[in-house]
Amino acid sequence: MFGGIRNFNYYLFPPIANYICANIGLMGFFYFLFLTAAKTDVGAIGKAPRKHKYIAAIGVIVPIICVGSVGMAMRDQMDENLQKPSSIGGVVFALSFTSFPVIYTVLRDMNLLNSEVGKFAMSVALLGDMAGVYVIVIFEAMTHADVGGAYSVFWFLVSVVIFAAFMLLVVRRAFDWIVSQTPEGTLVNQNYIVMILMGVLASCFLTDMFGLSIAVGPIWLGLLVPHGPPLGSTLAVRSETFIYEFLMPFTYALVGQGTNIHFLRDETWRNQLSPLFYMTVVGFITKFLSTAFAALFFKVPARESITLGLMMNLRGQMDLLVYLHWIDKRIVGFPGYTVMVLHTVVVTAVTTPLINFFYDPTRPYRSSKHRTIQHTPQNTEMGLVLAVSDHETLSGLITFLDFAYPTKSSPLSIFAVQLVELAGRATPLFIDHEQRKEEEEEEYEEEEEEPERKQSGRIDQVQSAFKLYEEKRNECVTLRSYTAHAPKRLMYQDICELALGKKTAFILLPYQKERLEDAAPTELRDSGMLSVNADVLEHTPCSVCIYFDKGRLKNAVVRLSMDLQHSTNSIRMRQETYRFVVLFLGGADNREALHLADRMSTNPDVTLTVIRFLSYNHEGEDEREKKLDDGVVTWFWVKNESNERVSYKEVVVKNGAETLAAIQAMNVNDYDLWITGRREGINPKILEGLSTWSEDHQLGVIGDTVAASVFASEGSVLVVQQQVRNQKGGDGFLNGKFDYKRFLSPWSHSHN
């Protein structure tokens, strides 16, 4: 904006500073492209669905034809550098292709990597990018033909073939050797990482010397890096912060320094810029329409189709580097470069909020059907999603499942998903271990098992625990295990999608502690997992149970199993009886908790006490909720009246202080497990004054009260949230699927 002021430029951006900024900025480009390519799974191209390939092809071919036609029609208005076929071709291809690094970066910042349309967009962009690698070579060959003719093109292609062969035969094997030398579960040796990062600059030099674009070297080198652990993840851990936080700001400064809006004058507009501007507009419109209509044709929902069309028009770092390359190749001058940069900024700035408007990644998880414990019929199989991130939390959840007492007549169908933070990969990965095992047995393709074989011992331990539990309870439990590689802030999408697809009754999560024990009160313990529970609670398609394991039940089960192993009696002797209590404060969540406790009461080793809290003089009661509570409590007591292990009590309180005092008085009974609802529908009078000091929203007010260290209970805590159903209206165009046959049917009938 101030580029026209000479003194401003001289003092703020002296020539020596520009030189340093430009070189560091180019290094930022190279390392960004290398790191993104290193996270890219090229093998996903072959696994991409056929419709993805068709949509990618249509979304590239149509803009190439349309933008190329506009370019040729306006050729007379272009300057002599832009008139060349190679120059027009370069502009056409740049506007028609969408770069995978750009899509990945924007979707990561928008938290859409793990969404359905995000995966779709990355798949389509990756397919286009792989074609773009060959297009770059063709474009550079055309540029050499303009200067040196066929002789220059021949030696250029020979150089490219030699360089590609060296990368595939030597560099790729060197990477594989580094992986083989790295012990399982550890990071790659720092010396190898430094050599690879130096190799990025060497690849830049070689490709520039051979006449290729200088960015081709880092991209090709990155694509050869085995993605994921150990090499890809180590490169990300060691270099990501430095590249994104230090080098990339210089990169954007380099782009901004070459952009000067004062070049946009009437004379330059008529002679140079108008053809370029019209080509960019046509490129945006045709790419959006061709991608959106192609997706609609293949029965992608309309909302997702529009979002996909917008995503395919996103522009970013890769495009900016191409524009800088055009200046070096004298395809465009600084006025044309300014137009292209402004086009990139405006399109991305307008498209990003439109994507947020059209696409809500949580929309698919909303269900209007009952998916709760309460509405799961007795003596039928009940499905649940078990989500864990480490072995320590898994042991507590398995103990709880044992007390849930699955039987042959009332079995559990468990979908156990292990959450692993995405590292060294760009695309989130969701592994169905049973499906992978079947594919291995049928096709004997060991390559497909590489991602799992390079996992750390901690991950193998979790999968082994899943298998061991299934073998132990195979008569009354079926378990299918998964591994989800995703950023922590997006893990909830895998959990909710699995729960929705498998029609489970509830999701079981471990309570995530915010801090370590009192000995180190300032140290965070896996703080990123806190958001997983919060997001699941907010977007869940079914009920949710959060289990706070204090170790008491787990230790009791271990003692019991040891006593049984050493017992000489053939008749099973019960060594302990476990005391469970339900704090029933009313509302949907507490009704759900009572239904779960009812299933647990069939366990002969459990005594269950249900304590219902009622408001004094019925103050603050909701009449509808009260009737529903009465119905559930009556059903429960009629069913269990003759059961000596089940007891029921009522407590009348005036406010939260009396509620807290009543719960504190129960602590003398030394309960092993406290069960309560999270928050929905509870009479506010019963909680009056408690919510102001409760900070843990995972457990709700009562759950947080019982779990707090000041409560001095050694019993574990189970908090239940019942599904919040989505009351759907009619399916409009944006919510449904576009049926092209029905759309064309009026015309077909009229012609018959």
URJO-V273226 format. One record per run of one state. SS is the DSSP state (2 for helix, 1 for strand, 0 for the rest). FROM is the first residue (numbers start at 1). TO is the last residue. Records with the same first field share a line. If there is no record, write none. Layout:
SS=FROM-TO  FROM-TO
//
This chain:
0=1-5  13-14  39-43  48-49  74-74  78-84  97-99  110-115  182-189  210-213  225-230  259-260  264-265  298-300  312-316  329-333  359-362  366-381  389-390  404-411  422-428  444-445  454-456  473-476  487-487  503-505  511-514  516-517  521-523  525-528  540-542  549-551  567-577  585-587  601-605  619-622  641-645  654-655  670-672  678-699  708-708  712-715  722-736  738-739  752-752
2=6-12  15-38  44-47  50-73  75-77  85-96  100-109  116-181  190-209  214-224  231-258  261-263  266-297  302-311  317-328  334-358  363-365  391-403  433-443  446-453  457-472  488-502  518-520  529-539  552-566  588-600  616-618  623-640  656-669  700-707  709-711  740-751
1=301-301  382-388  412-421  429-432  477-486  506-510  515-515  524-524  543-548  578-584  606-615  646-653  673-677  716-721  737-737
//
